């Protein structure tokens, strides 16, 4: 699967209810360091109910400047959440379905995948 094909895909809860669209993917670097970096691992997908445009990093940091841009991006991505890879039940043609009992995490996680 190509990650670019997944961006913008509709996300549904276990009962088929619409939750939003895939706006981003969150990776962590863990494992044994190699020549340059450790192996990347897909942590989960960021789901946005309002926009699939890029967060430009504003969801991960305390950036507030330039304030018009920061406020606009926060408003556009209100209600967004991170769903862990383990909570994805199925990725099909044009949709992602989450497993029962999935958890909505704050998309603002540190580099270790912690809130």
Buried (B, 14 or more C-beta within 10 A) or exposed (E): EEEEEBBEBBBBBEEEEEBBBBBBBBEBEEEEEEEEEEEEEEBBBBBBBBBBEEBEEBBBEEBEEEEEEBEEBBEBBEEBBBBBEEBBBEBEEEBBBBEEEBEBBEBBBEEEBEE
